[in-house]
Structures are given as structure tokens and as C-alpha cells.
């Protein structure tokens, strides 16, 4: 039957409308069965009972049922199979390990939402207290939908390939060569010549080369391709309305058949201090022909409750004994540079200005102490070993006196008479210390020099003379000797409100408190560094939290057993693969404190052992 063109023009839009309405009805029906989230049921690792009979009733056979043997009595019991009712949990307890938890859930997509022409996009996100965290999306793409995407990319590729980018392709070269051959034979002969041709070449008629090229250029074609170049983004949106995703996605699966889809999603999540619950939401979208057609009804929210071994921490206040002395001595060392063989204080010489300011601040701080009184201030200058001991003795005395006169301005009148002068003629002790720590000299030479310096108790002038004969002497004088010319300030103070020489007081152990605070803040490495030396229950717990299992076991072995210590021991042994010993420790822990049975169900290392203990 023939249909006139007029009727075809009327029926075609109507047909398209009917097809679109059918698709809309199909989507509406599909969305009536929503996507669901489900927490996967943990798999038991215990052994299944031995099946003795495995037969089924035939049409004329007697009734036979499966049976199992009781392990303790050996009796056979009949067993029938019932259709299981699915119970979907909306919440789960997850264990924090190393500052993070692992969230696992199943994304269940019903059969009615699986269509070859559709793409489903699911965007899971977490609610972590007052902030949100987006997870990697899951895409379920129909085969026809993916084919349509690929066709769109192919159309766009052909469009891009159709754009002429080489400007020489817009020139009518055959006609240009004919023109040059007739009117510019010399230039035409240079067609295959790579030598430089100036831009301003022109013939006797005054026509430039550029004018000739412009005349033989396809301006309309050139303009067309320029427009196409500008239309790249617009054409991409037209041909590929739903492009492939950029960045990470968890799954992009192309499906063929209409079956129930279940995607098991697992995600480690960092948790912050004080976070007790994580909410999991999923928003979904349904795409058709590259366009968003509808949103998918959001499934019920899943709740994950966080449990941490840090909750087992003992909240104790540890104290340490502090000895307070009536008399206190404080000192500081400054590097005052003196010119060769001089003792005057030159504030502009080298770093003397900064050092003298530091002296003033230190003295001002000591003077202003309310709980301490200055008894005396001993100022001692020292010299480097070069020169005679007699000369260095006089020089160090003069330098001490010069420094004393300078710092006199920082002291109140009531304390000026408490300044004493001391001196160290030659700083051999400092020289030995610096030679030993030096990294430039070879080790063998350092050891030789240290052996030579061990004669410091003998004639020092002779020792310095022997030292000057060594090849390292120039290095010592240039790099080490200047640092030996120092001035030491010794402050001798006392507490006026104390009668006894010493008083013993108890104060909180701040290092131990820092360790407990690090456990609360899930900074477990810091907790171990602060608590390991105490070798108590909290130190063992810190090692368990930081996954230092051997260290934790060593500490636990030295502690008196109780329910908590046995529980930690069971957990560590389970981590180390010693399951029989772990089961024994967990049994004893539960017998001592029955609440530990519930606690063990929260920790994945012990949950299977708890199930096994219940069956015994």
C-alpha cells in the first residue's frame, strides 16, 4: 500500500512521539523497582558438617532426606532445605585500623532497570560528620548506548579530519605555476631551489608575490574551514552529548542481558578523631541517547558505626617525681671574637653585635626571675692554644675583665658587686671535642691527633709545638681555633622561700600524657615513640594500634594477666597467625570478663574465633 508524501509527513512525527512516549513509560515502570544498597554478609570460615546422604525423592521412590552427623554423639539427623528469606542490614560496625576504616557494600540494580539503550550512573558519597566525601562513580552502560557513543566519537573524528589546517592546500598551485611560468620564468626556475627568495620580489608590472598568492587562494574554502575550526566544541557536544568520563571511575561495565546486577563496592576511608558514624548515600541518573532522562530514586542510606581499639585505652594519670634544689646553676656560652692579641670588646667586629644582644637578654631574664635570687655571676674567657700558656693566661684575664665591664650596664646597682672574674687560658677540652666531631679530616688522622692531644696534662707549650708540625695544623687554626675563643657566663642562684636543700614533688608525666593524646588523635607512631619505654598496658595498646605486633607481644608477656591484657594478646597472636594460642587467650579473657565476647565480635581479627567459641 502506497502512502502519499503528505500523509508520510504527518505520520512520521506522530510515530516518533509514540516511540518517545513508549520509552518514557518504560523508564517510569523501571524506576518503580528502585536500586538498593546492601551490606554484604560476612562469610564464615568454619568447616561445614559432613553430608552422609544426598538423595532426592523420585516419583516412585520412598522419601529420602539429607542428613548430618552430630560430631559429639555420632547420631544422624534429618535435614531439609528451606527457601531463605533475605534480611538486609541497614547498618554495620566497622573497625578502625591505622586511622582508616574499610567500607563494603553491594549496589544491587534490578532487572527492570537494565536496558541496552540506557546508561545508569551512580555517584556514592559519604557523610563524615560535617563534611562530605565523593567516592568514585559506577557506570552501567547498555551495549546499544555504548555503540551510539562510539558512533558519536567517530563522527567527531571525521569532522576534525575534514578541517584543512595546512594553508598551502588552499592555493590553486597548478594555475599559480602556469602564471609564474609565463610571467616570472626566473622565479619559476627556483621552484625546486631551497635558496632564500625575498618577499618583495615583483615583476615589471609592480605585482608582488604575496598579491599573486592571494589571487590564487581559495578564499571561500579557507573561510569555511576557519569556521569549522571554531565550531569544534559545539560539534563535539552535538555528536557526543555524553562523553566518556574523565578521571577515575570505579566501574564502567557494558551489559548485554537483562539480569540482576550486583556490584560489590569496597572503599578505604580515613577517619578523623571523634568520628563515630559514617552515612553512605547514592544518587543515580538514567541516560538515554546521550541525554539525562530522569534521576534514579535514591536507595536507603547505609550507616557504618566506627569502633576503634583506642577505646580500650586505660585513662590513667601517670606522675613522676621531680627534685627541686634550693641552689641552681645556669650557664650560657657566647662566641665573642677578639682581634689578634687584643682584649677590647669591639661591637662591630664580626658577629659580636648579635652575641652581645643575646648576653643582655639572658641577664635581663635572670634578673627578673621572681622565684630566684642571683648569688653570683662568673664570667670566664678562654683562648685558643696557639701562643705560650703564660701569655694566654694574661690575655684571657684581660678579656674576662673587658667583658665584665661591658655587661655591667645590664645589671642593677644591687647586683653589680656579685660579678666574679674567671678565666681558662687555653681551651684544650673544646679542641678535643671538635676534632672528634670533625667530618673533613680522615678518621686515621683524627685518631692520631686525639692521641696527641691526650698529653694535655703535660707541658702544654711543647704539646702545641708538636701539634704545629702536623699537616692538619693549618686547617685547625683556620677552622677550629676561632670557635675555641668563647666566653662563659655561670649564673649561681637560690630560691629564697626554701629552707631545705632539696624538695621532692609529684607532677604529671607530660610525655606519657602526650602518648595518650596521640592515641586519641589516631597518631599511633607518635604514641609508640612516647609510650614504648613505659612498657605498660597503654604502651602495648599503642604498639597494637601501630601494627607493631612483636613489640606489643613482648610488652604483654611481661604484664600481669587480666581480661584486657589477654584480649590484646589474643588479637596480636591472631595477627601473627598463631590461632590456637589466640583462641586460648580469648577464651580466658571472656571467662574473666564476659563483655569481651561482644567486643571480640567488633574486631575482624577475632570475630571468627568468637563464632567458633560460641559453637563449642
Buried (B, 14 or more C-beta within 10 A) or exposed (E): EEEEEEEEEEEEEEEEEEEEEEBEEBBEEBBEEBBBBBBBEEEEEEEEEEEEEEEEEEEEEEEEEBBBBEEEEEEEEEEEEEEEEEEEEEEBEBBBBEBBBBBBBBBBBBEBBBBBBBBBBBBBBBBBEEEEEEBBBBBBBBEBBBBBBEEBBEBBEEBBEEBBEEEEEBBEEEEBEEBBEEBBEEBBEEEEEEEEEEEEBBBEEEBEBEEBBEBBBBEEEBEEBEEBEEEEEEBBEBBBBBBEEEEEEBBBEBBEEBEEBEBEBEBEBEBEEEBEEBBBBBBBBBBBBBEEBBEBEEBBEBBBEBBBBBEBBEEEEBEEEEEEEBEBEBEBEBBBBBEEEEBEBBEEBBEBEEBBEEBEEBBEEBBEBEEBBBBBBBBBBBBBBBBEBEBBBBBBBBBBBBBBEBBEEBBEEEBBEBBBEBBBBBBBEBBBEBBEEBEEBEEEBBEBBEEBBEBBEEEBBEBBEEBEEBEBBEBBBEEBBEEBBBBBBBBBBBBEEBEEEEEEEEEEBEBBEBBBEBBBBBBBEBBBBBBBEBBBBBBBBBBBBBBBBEBBBBBBEEBEBEBBBBBBBBBBBBBEEBBEBBBBBBBBBBEBBEEBBEBBBBBEBBBBBBBBBEEE
